[in-house]
C-alpha cells in the first residue's frame, strides 16, 4: 500500500505520524476529477471496474473448477491409508488440467517409500471433511474402488472396515498395526460409531509397550518354574495379614527376571481375570535413583497412568524432584498419598483388584541406601500405608535378608537351578531343533550348565555356531565355576572377523563400550588399527552385531551383561594379564579425563567417575588413590554385582565407604609417615579450596590439620604473604569449626574476610566454602557470633572494590550461601559486582542459586539482564533451571516474560525457555507468560518451534514415529528453516530428535496443551502446524 | 526498529520501494523571499501528487512570478501551471468526510490532496506505481517513509511500524523530520 505522509498528531498523550493512502485519494478522484483519474489510470495501465469484474468472474470460475477437482481427489484419497499421487484416480471421475500432486500438496503428509515412490496421506482434517462429503459407506467403497494401491497393513484395516463396517476384534491386532488402527479410528469414528475411541486404542497401545520387554524375557523360551509361578500367584491373592512383599533371589542368569516377566505376562493376558495394575522398576536399566523416592513415585505414577489412560488429570502441586524434599516424613506421606490416589483411580478404571509393584536388581537399593539388614524402605512403607492393595515383588541377585514392608517380614523365594528335564526343554527351545537337542553335545551342556538358563542359552549358541561335534568336545571337562565364562568366550571366538573377535574379547574388560573408548583405549591395546573415523564406526557397528547377548538399548553404547562379562574376563585375564591390566589402567584414565571435562553434576560425569572407580578397584590401587576417585554420589552409578570379582582389599575399602565409616579408611597405619601426612594436608587444602567441606574426620587428623594450618598462618604472617594468610586463616577457622569451637572460627573467618577484602578474590573460593559450612550449621542454636560471621561474608559481597568483580568465585559464594543468606544480600552483591559469568557452568550455578533463593522478581530480572541471550550449546540450556525457578511464582514468571520481551532476540530467548520448560514440569504461569510473549511476535513461530520443543510432546511423537515412520525425514526437511539455518549446519535432526525424545520424559500438562491449541489457532498453515496438530490429536487432551 | 537479523524484506517490497523512490520528487517553491519545500509523487508524466492545507495554503499563496523546482531543475517561470488563472495549477481532492474523518494537522489546519500539473513531462517518467485500490485493511506491518527532510536533495528512507489504519488514514512511527512532514511517500509490507 502506498500513502502520502502528512504529519504527526497527539492522541491521548501518544504521538504518532500519519498519512493518507494514495488509493483513497484516487478513489475520490474517480468521481471528482474523472479526466485526471483517466490520465493516471491509463499511464499506469490500471484496470477499469469492468475489467476487474470480468477477471474476477473468470477467477471464480477457475477456482470452482479447481475446488471441484480437489474435492474429487480428496474423496478418492480419503479411503486410502497411503497413496501414490501419480496413481490417484479422482472420485467421482473428472478431468482437470492440474494433477493430483499439485492439487493436494497442501493437504497431505508426504513421504517416500524405500523404492523411491512418493507416499502421501491426507491430513486428518482434510480426510474427515472428504469422508463427510462422501457421506455413506457405499460412496466410500466406490471411492476406494477408483484407485489401486499396494497392499499395506493400514490399507487392509480400511478395506476391512469398508467391506464389513466394523472391526470387532481390534484388540487382537499386533502392536504395529494397532497404531495404524488408531489413525483409522481417528478418521472413521464419526462415520462408523462402533469403532473404539482413539483413547481406547491408546490405552491398549500403552499397555502393550509396557509389557513388550516382558515378552522378550518371559516369552517363547520360558519353561517350567511351576512352583515359583504358583508362589507368585498366591502372593498376589494373599490376605491382609499376609506378607506384603515377596523377595526372589537367585544367581545371575538363573532366570529371575524371566520368571517375573512370565508371571506378569500371565497376569496381564487378555483372558486373565481379574486384571492387575502393574508398576515395574528396573534399577539396572532405567535411570532410576534408589535414593530419590520422589523420582520413584513419579515413575510408578507414570506407569500406572499408562495403563488407564482415561484417568482425569491429577490435581496436585508440581512434584519436587530433589531427594531433600522428601526428607521429612510428612512430605513422604503427602507424596505417597498422591501416588496412591492415582493407583486407586487406575485400579478402578481397569477393574483391577490388586496393584503389583515389582523391582528388578533390588541390590541397587540396598547398596545405595544401606538398608540391607533388618531394614524397611521408608518410601515403600509410606506407599503401602496409603495403598494396602499393593503387593510387592522384589528381585535381587543376593538374598534380601529381613526386608519388611508395612511392618511385615517379606516372604523369600530362591530361584534354584532347573531340573535336568526342564533344562533340556529350555535348551531345545533355544536350539529350535529337536534332533540337535538330543545330541551328545546337548546332553553334555545340560550337565555342565547345572540348570542355569543363561548358561544353557550361551551353550546353545555355541552348539549352533560350532556344530554338534566340536561343541561336544568343547563342553567336555569344563571347570564348573567357570562353565558359562568358558562357553561365552568360545562363542566370541567364533566371530569371523579376527579384528572384531580380538576387540570383542578384550572389550569384556570394559563394562561399556562406546566408539570413543574403542578408538582411544580398546583398539590400541588390542593392537587393532582403526585409522579413520569411518573404520571406528564400522568396527563399533560390527561389535554391536557380533557380541552375543550384549545390551545395547542406548545408541552408541554397548553394555555387557555382567553375568557373562565377569566370568569371561577372568579367563581373558588368565590368558593376557598384562593387557587386561593396561586396559583397566587406561580405561580408568580415560574415564577420569572424561569426568573432568563434564559438569560435575551431570549424569554422564557421575557415570564416568563410577567407571573410573570401577577400574581402579579392579586394579587394586591403594586406598589413598581410590579416595581420589571417591564421592558418595558415584556409588549410585557404580552398579556392582556379586559377579564382579574385585580384589579383596578393594572390596574392603568400598565396604568401608558404603558404611560411611571414614575413620576406618583414613590412614590405616598407626603412626603415619610424614609424607602421608603432608599428602593428606595437601589434599585437604585442595579439597577445601574446591568447596569440599569435610563433615567428619578422625580426631588425630583434625588435630594434625589444625596444627599445620596454624603453622602455615604464622609463616604467612611473618612473610607478609596475604593470599597464604587468607588460606591458612580459613583452614584454621575450618579446623575450629570441625571441633565446634565457634568463637575461634568466627575470629579467623573475619580475619580471612578482611585480608580477602584487601587482596581481592584470590581465595574467595575458600571463603565461599567456609560460608557454606556456616550456612549449613543448624539454624536454631546458631551462636550469635556466627550470625555476625555470615554478615561479614555478606560484607565482602557488598564491597565496592573492583578487584571483587569475581567470576567463578562469586558463583561459589552464592552457591555456598544460598541456604541461609537473605536474597537481598545476594541481590546487592549482584548489583555491585555484576554476575561475572564466563561459561555455562557458572550460569547453571546461578540458576541453582536463583532456584533456591525463592526467585524474588527483582532478582530474576537482574539475573536475566546479566545473562543476556545466549545461544544453545550442546542442547544444554542454562535457562532450564532459571525458568524452572522463575515460574514458581506468578510475578516471577511475568517479570521474566517482560524481560524477554525487552530483548531483541526474542525468538531465541523464548526458544531457550521452551527447551528449559520442556524438560521439567511445564508450569501454568510460564505458559501464560509465554503465550503473551509469543502473541507479540506472531511471525516468528519458526524460530520458536525448534524440534527441541517438538520433543516436549514425546508420547505423541513416539506414536507419530510409529504411525508415520518417515516423520524424522519430514522433520529433517522442516527443521533448518525453523532454525533459520541451512541444512548442513544442523546436527542431524532426525537422530537428534530421536535421542531427545528418549531424554524428555514428561507428558504435556493440560495447561500446556491448552496453550498449544491457542497457538495453533494463530499459526499460519505450515508443516510445523500440521505436525503439532497431529501431535495434539494423539495426545488426545481434547481440550479446546 | 523492527527488522531484526534473520528477518526478511521480500523482493516485492524492495521493488516497490525502488519504484517509489523513482516516483518521489522534491518540489521547491521560490517566492516571498524564501523557499518552501514539499515532497510529492509523480503519478503521471506531468502530474505530481502532494497535499496542502486548505486554511493556510502555501501553494495557493505563491504569486506569480513564483519560481518552482522539481528535483532541483528550475522550471521556466510560468511553465509550471497550465490552467489559466491559478498561479500553480492545483487540483484539490477533498476526501469524503464521512469516510475519512480526515483529521486536521497538528496546527489544526484542514488538509487536502493536491495535484500539481507540470508543463513538461518529467525527464524519466516514473515506472508503474503499484497503486492498488485496496484500502488499508492490515493493522500491522512495516512502513517505509521516503522523504526529503530539511530539504535534502536526495530522498531518504526511514522505517517504522504501521500502528493502525482507520479508513484511508494510516498511523505509523517511522522517523520523520521537518520537510518530511510535507509530503513524502510511504509503503508497507501488506497490500
Boltz contact constraints between the chains, C-beta under 6 A:
constraints:
  - contact:
      token1: [A, 1]
      token2: [B, 136]
      max_distance: 6.0
  - contact:
      token1: [A, 1]
      token2: [B, 188]
      max_distance: 6.0
  - contact:
      token1: [A, 1]
      token2: [B, 191]
      max_distance: 6.0
  - contact:
      token1: [A, 2]
      token2: [B, 187]
      max_distance: 6.0
  - contact:
      token1: [A, 3]
      token2: [B, 170]
      max_distance: 6.0
  - contact:
      token1: [A, 3]
      token2: [B, 186]
      max_distance: 6.0
  - contact:
      token1: [A, 4]
      token2: [B, 51]
      max_distance: 6.0
  - contact:
      token1: [A, 4]
      token2: [B, 183]
      max_distance: 6.0
  - contact:
      token1: [A, 5]
      token2: [B, 145]
      max_distance: 6.0
  - contact:
      token1: [A, 5]
      token2: [B, 184]
      max_distance: 6.0
  - contact:
      token1: [A, 5]
      token2: [B, 186]
      max_distance: 6.0
  - contact:
      token1: [A, 7]
      token2: [B, 105]
      max_distance: 6.0
  - contact:
      token1: [A, 7]
      token2: [B, 106]
      max_distance: 6.0
  - contact:
      token1: [A, 7]
      token2: [B, 181]
      max_distance: 6.0
  - contact:
      token1: [A, 8]
      token2: [B, 106]
      max_distance: 6.0
  - contact:
      token1: [A, 9]
      token2: [B, 106]
      max_distance: 6.0
  - contact:
      token1: [A, 16]
      token2: [B, 163]
      max_distance: 6.0
  - contact:
      token1: [A, 16]
      token2: [B, 171]
      max_distance: 6.0
  - contact:
      token1: [A, 17]
      token2: [B, 172]
      max_distance: 6.0
  - contact:
      token1: [A, 17]
      token2: [B, 176]
      max_distance: 6.0
  - contact:
      token1: [A, 18]
      token2: [B, 169]
      max_distance: 6.0
  - contact:
      token1: [A, 18]
      token2: [B, 171]
      max_distance: 6.0
  - contact:
      token1: [A, 19]
      token2: [B, 170]
      max_distance: 6.0
  - contact:
      token1: [A, 20]
      token2: [B, 168]
      max_distance: 6.0
  - contact:
      token1: [A, 21]
      token2: [B, 136]
      max_distance: 6.0
  - contact:
      token1: [A, 21]
      token2: [B, 168]
      max_distance: 6.0
  - contact:
      token1: [A, 22]
      token2: [B, 131]
      max_distance: 6.0
  - contact:
      token1: [A, 23]
      token2: [B, 133]
      max_distance: 6.0
  - contact:
      token1: [A, 24]
      token2: [B, 168]
      max_distance: 6.0
  - contact:
      token1: [A, 25]
      token2: [B, 93]
      max_distance: 6.0
  - contact:
      token1: [A, 25]
      token2: [B, 113]
      max_distance: 6.0
  - contact:
      token1: [A, 28]
      token2: [B, 93]
      max_distance: 6.0
  - contact:
      token1: [A, 28]
      token2: [B, 95]
      max_distance: 6.0
  - contact:
      token1: [A, 29]
      token2: [B, 93]
      max_distance: 6.0
  - contact:
      token1: [A, 33]
      token2: [B, 91]
      max_distance: 6.0
  - contact:
      token1: [A, 39]
      token2: [B, 44]
      max_distance: 6.0
  - contact:
      token1: [A, 40]
      token2: [B, 43]
      max_distance: 6.0
  - contact:
      token1: [A, 40]
      token2: [B, 44]
      max_distance: 6.0
  - contact:
      token1: [A, 43]
      token2: [B, 44]
      max_distance: 6.0
  - contact:
      token1: [A, 44]
      token2: [B, 128]
      max_distance: 6.0
  - contact:
      token1: [A, 44]
      token2: [B, 129]
      max_distance: 6.0
  - contact:
      token1: [A, 980]
      token2: [B, 6]
      max_distance: 6.0
